[in-house]
Amino acid sequence: MMDKLRKPDGPAWLQELGQGYLMDDSHVIPGAPDWGLDLIHGLVDADFDVAASDQVTDAHTAGFGHAFGFIVKRLFGGRQVPVLPVLLNTYYPPNVPSARRCVALGQAIRQVVEQCPRDARVAVIGSGGLSHFVVDEALDRAVLDAIHRADAAALGAIPRAALQSGSSEILNWIVTAGAMLPTPVAWSDYQPLYRTPAGTGVGAGFVVWKDAH
């Protein structure tokens, strides 16, 4: 897919898609290496065994992809905001974390950020769809309801069987929600986007947390 997005003779809609996800070329995004070390050390101290990488040898084959490109392109508005990518294995068994573990990971990330002596504003952003490639509105609404209620137990109780294929990206939401607890939800929306009569598509959700202070 990446090669097709880069072809100058490809269809206009595909070129526009690539640009919207920063997949039209190799892009260099400013990082936050000092924060990265703080997070690694903090998560290890919290008993999370994390892997770390400090370089990408070939951005055409091992970049961060659309999950991060979409955020940078659509939310940053051209501003050079340092990014600390946190990658979660949701797709590839056998070591996909449970929903309960993802809640705890989010809470640990928040604790590291709050305890860090660095003077900086930190935004925690989760990227990924809700249910797909078959839309499960009941699951999506249950996840969003638990997020609204700041119900860590409900989020942690989502079974593995519900988090298969693309729906496993819900784990990214759970980590983010764990990090934002107990910050209240300021705004949210949900759109079940069906592509076929068979129910294929994606549950598209949006949530913004904002501290009352």
N, C-alpha and C positions, 0 to 999 in steps of 0.2 A: 504493500500500500504506500509506503514512504516513497519508493521510487516513482510510482505513478503520480504522486502529488508534486514531484519535482519536475516532471516533464513539461517543457514550455509549450509543447504542441497538444497537451491534454485538453479536455473539455473545460470551459470557463468555470462551470460550477465546481469542478474538482479542484481547480486552482484556488478558487475562493475559499473552499473548505480548508485546504492546506494552509492558507494564510491565516485563517481564523484560529487554527490550532498551533501556529508556529511550526508547521511541518512542511513548509514550502522550501526550506533551506536549513542549514545548520545555524543556530542562533546561540550566542553566548549571553547568559543571564548572570548578573552579579550574585555571588554567593555570600554566605555568612559563616566562614570556617571557624571562627572563635566560638560562635554560638553552637556550631556543630559539635565541637569538642565538649562544651558544657553539657549538651544534651546526651552525648554518648556516655560521658562519665556519670551523669545523673541517673540515666536509665540502667546502667550496669550496677550502680549502687542500690537501685530499686529492684534488683534481681531480674532484669530483662537482659537476655543474651542477644545483643544487637550486632549486626555486621556493619562495616563501614567501608566507604570507598572515597578516595581523594582525587581520582582522575578518571577520565573517559578517553580511551585510546583511539576510538573511531566514532565520532558523533553520528555518522550516517548509519551505524548499526547498533549503537549502544547509548543513544541519547535518552532523555527522560520522557519523551513522547507527548501525546496530546493531553494527558491528564494534567500535566504541568503547563504545557503551552497554552491551553485554553484559559487557565487562570491568569497567566501573565498578560496575554493578549487582551482579554475581555475586561479584567478588573483593574489592571494597573494603569491603563490609559497612557501608555508611553513613559511612565515614570520608572526610574531605575531603582526599584525596590529590591534589596538583598533577599534572596530566597534560600531557605534551608529545606531541601527536599527530604521527606520521610517516606520511604517506600514500604508498603505492607504487602506481604504475599497473601493474596486472596484467592488466586486461581490454581496454584500448583501444589497438589498433595505430595507427600503426606504431612507436611508441617504447616498447614494453614491454621492460624490461631482461632480459638473459639470466640464467640461474641463476648463472653464474660472476660476473657483475657484482653480483648480489645478495649472494653470499658476501663479496665485497670491500666492499660497502656496510656490511654488518653489522660487519665487522672495523674499518672506519673509524669507525663509531659507537662501538664499544668504546674505541678509541684516544682519541676526543674525551672520553668520559666519564672515562677513567682520568687524562687529563692536565689535566682541569678543576680549578682550585684551590678550587672551592666545596665546602663541607663539607656533604655530603648523601648519603643512601643512594639508590641508583638501581635500580629494577627495570625490566628490559627484557621486554616482553610482546608476543608476536605473536598476532594474531587472524585466524582464517580456517579454512576446512575443508581437508582433504586432497582426494583425488580426488572430484569430482562434476561433472556430474549423473549420470554413470554411474560406479559404484564400480570402481576399479582397485586391488584389494588388493595386487597385486604391486608396483605403483608406490608405494603408501602405505608398505608394509613396507620397501621399499628406502630410502625417504626417512628413515624412523625408524631403520633400521639404520645409515645413514650418520651420523645425528645421534648415536646412541649411541657410535659409534666416533670421533666428532669428526673425520670424514673430509671435510675441506673440498673436496678434489679430486672426490670422488664426488658431493657436493651440487652442485658447479659444473658437473658433466658431464651433469646431467639435461637432455635435449633439449627444445627449444621445442615440438616436436610432442606431448610428453607434458603440456604445461602450457597446455591450451586450455580455454576456457569457465571453469567454476567451478574446475577443477583448477589454474588459474593462481594461485589463492590459496596454493598451495604455495610460491610465491616469498616470501610473508610469513614462512613457516616458515624458509626458507633465510636470509633476512636476520637473523632472530632467532638462528638457530643460528650464523651467522657472528659475531654480536656476543657470543655466549656461549663461543665457543672460547677457551681449551681447558678451560673449566669442565665438570666431569663431570656427566652426567645422574644425578639422584637418584631419579627415578621417572618412569614413563611408562605409558600405556595406549593401546589402539587398539580401536575398535569400528567394523566396517563395517556401516553402517545401510542396509539394502536396503528400498526402498519398494515395488518391483514385481518380478514374475518376470523382467522385462526387464533387471534389474540397475541400474535407476536408484536414486539415493539419494546418500549422502555418506559419505566416510571420516572418522570423527571421531577425532582424535588428541589426546593430552594429554601434555605433557612438562614436567618441572620440573628445572631445573639448580640445583645448590647447591655452592658452593665448600667444600672440605673444611675450610677455615679458619674 
